[in-house]
Amino acid sequence: MNNRSVSKDTDARVRELQTQVADLKELVNTLLSVICEEPDGVASGAAPSYGQPKMNYCM
């Protein structure tokens, strides 16, 4: 193998890994959104608020 083919293989692998990293970032952000959502469905950070019953569990 010459240096050019090694360089092309490396470049292709780097592009593949960058794509995987981007996909994983999207997945992590989705999972964090689901985890951080409050049990009453309100994402304000102040649950339970007036008029909303306590769910008797903690996330």
C-alpha positions as CSV (number, residue, x, y, z in Angstrom):
1,M,0.0,0.0,0.0
2,N,1.2,3.4,-0.8
3,N,0.7,6.5,1.3
4,R,-2.2,7.8,-0.8
5,S,-4.4,4.6,-0.3
6,V,-3.7,4.7,3.4
7,S,-4.6,8.4,3.5
8,K,-7.9,7.7,1.6
9,D,-8.7,4.8,3.9
10,T,-8.1,7.0,7.0
11,D,-10.1,9.9,5.5
12,A,-13.0,7.5,4.8
13,R,-12.9,6.1,8.3
14,V,-12.8,9.6,9.8
15,R,-15.9,10.6,7.8
16,E,-17.7,7.5,9.0
17,L,-16.8,8.1,12.6
18,Q,-17.9,11.8,12.3
19,T,-21.3,10.6,11.0
20,Q,-21.6,8.1,13.9
21,V,-20.7,10.9,16.4
22,A,-23.4,13.1,14.9
23,D,-26.0,10.3,15.1
24,L,-25.1,9.6,18.7
25,K,-25.3,13.3,19.7
26,E,-28.8,13.4,18.3
27,L,-29.7,10.2,20.2
28,V,-28.3,11.5,23.5
29,N,-30.1,14.8,23.1
30,T,-33.4,12.9,22.5
31,L,-32.8,10.7,25.5
32,L,-32.0,13.6,27.7
33,S,-35.1,15.4,26.6
34,V,-37.2,12.3,27.6
35,I,-35.4,11.8,30.9
36,C,-35.7,15.5,31.9
37,E,-39.4,15.7,31.1
38,E,-41.3,15.9,34.2
39,P,-43.9,13.2,35.1
40,D,-46.8,15.6,34.7
41,G,-45.8,16.4,31.2
42,V,-44.8,20.0,32.0
43,A,-41.2,20.9,31.3
44,S,-41.1,24.1,33.3
45,G,-38.9,22.7,36.1
46,A,-41.5,23.6,38.8
47,A,-43.8,20.5,38.9
48,P,-46.3,20.0,40.4
49,S,-47.8,23.4,40.0
50,Y,-51.2,24.7,40.9
51,G,-54.1,22.4,39.8
52,Q,-51.9,19.4,39.0
53,P,-51.9,16.4,41.3
54,K,-48.8,14.8,42.7
55,M,-47.9,11.6,41.0
56,N,-46.3,10.0,44.1
57,Y,-43.1,9.0,42.4
58,C,-39.8,10.5,41.6
59,M,-37.7,10.5,38.5
